[in-house]
Amino acid sequence: MGATSSSDPDTPLGSLALDDLHSRCEAQLAAFQQSRDNRQDSRSCEEILRRAANRDQAAFARLWLISIPLVRKLCPVQCRPDLDDLQQEVAINLLRKFRHPTSPYQARSFAEYRVYVHTTVVHTCLKMPRRAPTVDLEALRVQPSQGEATDAVMRYAFYDRCLELLPDELHREVFRRRFVLDEDPATITAALRDRDASLTIKAVYRLIERCIKLLRTLPEIRDMLED
């Protein structure tokens, strides 16, 4: 009797390599998309889920790959403009849950996991800040007759004063990069990641919002902004 091939459908799933499981799972998901039959075989996907829940890092990476299309499909309308950020935050939240020291995610069925992903996507979206407001910090009140050169000088003088009024180095650096250097939140996150490995795009958005809210409470700054 010949050796059992990994392509043999009767091969025990526990003995299959991740590549084979991944291929089978993708085929099962595609079949489900076509049939919408809840009885569709999902055992290969569930084996990947089981290994991921047992802290197999490679299995979690494959589980996330097959989850990305679901995350993007389930993204609520209000988070569509921030879809890439949402995807990143969902990945972090799922990994945190799978690694939780006292109550890690328990693998039961892939259908249940899909429900859990849906819940995670919705909750993550609700907690995400909306896009950082461009607000009035860009609109320093300057008479048009003063010319572009004067406008630029006054604008940077204004930003320097804002920097002096912010509470700590991180707020000042985020503000400087966003409003003086005109960097987007993703670029800021990458630039500051060496200072804080846990810094996310979401956190940078929040820091920008905090800077704006704080500065707008200060009379000397508020008076310089256009309403």
Helices and strands as residue ranges (DSSP letters): G 13-15, H 18-35, H 43-53, H 57-74, G 77-82, H 83-98, H 110-127, G 136-138, G 144-146, H 147-165, H 169-175, I 176-180, H 185-192, H 201-216, H 219-222
